[in-house]
């Protein structure tokens, strides 16, 4: 792997100062111009696929096909945010004209809009070296919002990060965008300094609970605390009702194994726990299924973390093996499936209901379907929760209600490992899934992470943002005196 030196303090200071200046200029750049820049970045990355993908294969052990698809997703995100900019609805523009007869007393002229926060630090993820890295969703959302971005590169793919940043800067220069609206830094200390620098106004992170929590605490201990959008960890339980088990146990087992091992189990939405009736044939089906071939994990650190957690699970007296391949701890590891009774998990939730980042899943058996409600009430925050049901189970409304309090995305008879980039997507959840359950890192709503509302009271029209004037030249969706107009 190519070694990229850590960013030196003096170089980091230059980048931070440049980001502050560039962010101010970028925020004042029109929406159409910003959209054109995002599209130009997407075009440049697509054109660089033949160079970028081989670097990513070498650094991450991911397949060429997987990485090509991920690069397509990345450039699609950029182009989708360009569309969001052109539409302008993300600004949530609201106009209340002065009204002397307002029931609560005379109402002044009030106009509200979302405006950019300022420079943002994005801590890149290891498992998606394109879509959650230098040019990933948070970078696209922050640039669209009008914020400069400093990306702290992940050490798992440093050369790819550096080259991606270079291509983006080439695209920026070609469009005449302000220099300094995107830079890449390397090294944990550089990331810590950037996060605590007063010029930085928000940060995002995708990674472990331990690393994310440490950065979250840093962001909140600053003299001026800033928003920190951390995606930390998730088990993503799947609840199989007795009716669904009776109707399609073999299908569910096959699909669980496929979803659990997708990308060698290194998706944050991997279904890590499958709850099934105590007499379900699913464990037997899983025992007989041929698992996928072992696949190398992203890097040595993730391999060590995976085998540490798997070892802890296997050492628990209530856990038994469904699949007992000799290569469970090998590099690359053979997929492993465990089983445990639901009462044991409820007694030792922190030990047994935990993320195992790699190709391992746990089948949790229950006797009474009311136990599914107890389980849903006991678990902590999750990115996803999945229901495999037939639809006429009388307890489903209560189970859905409980899971909606625990997870950011609920799935019905589908698997969570696909996270579509759409307008309605939500990729987030209560802690410890994320540090900010009200925001998403996937989909167009991610732009709101990097905006804040400002209300203008009694201002002359020529001092207002263009979208708040009475006759803007570019139509944007607006709430005018309580009605969409």
ABEGO torsion letter per residue (X at the ends): XBBBBBBBAAAAAAAAAAAAAAAAAAAABBAAAAAAAAAAAAAAAAAAAAAAAAAAAAAAGBBAAAAAAAAAAAAAAAAAAAAAAAAGAAAGBBBBBBBAABAAEBBBBBBBBBBBAEBBBBBBBAABAAAABAABAAAAAAAAAGBBBBBBBBAABAAAAAAAAAAAAAAAAAAGBBBGABBBBBEAAAAAAAAABAABABBBBBEBAAAAAAAAAAAAABABBBBBBBBABBAGBBBBBAAAAAAAAAAAAAAAAAAAABGGGABAABBABBBBBAABAAAAAAAABBBBBBBBBABAAAAAAAAAAAAAAAABAABBBABABAAAABOBBBBBBBBBBAAAAAABAAAABBBBBEBBBBBBBBABAAAAAAAAAABBBBABBBBBBAGABAAAAAAAAAAAAABABBBBGBBAABBBBBAABBBBEBOAABABAABBABEAAAAAAABBBBBBBGBBAAABBAAABABBABBBBBBBGGBBX
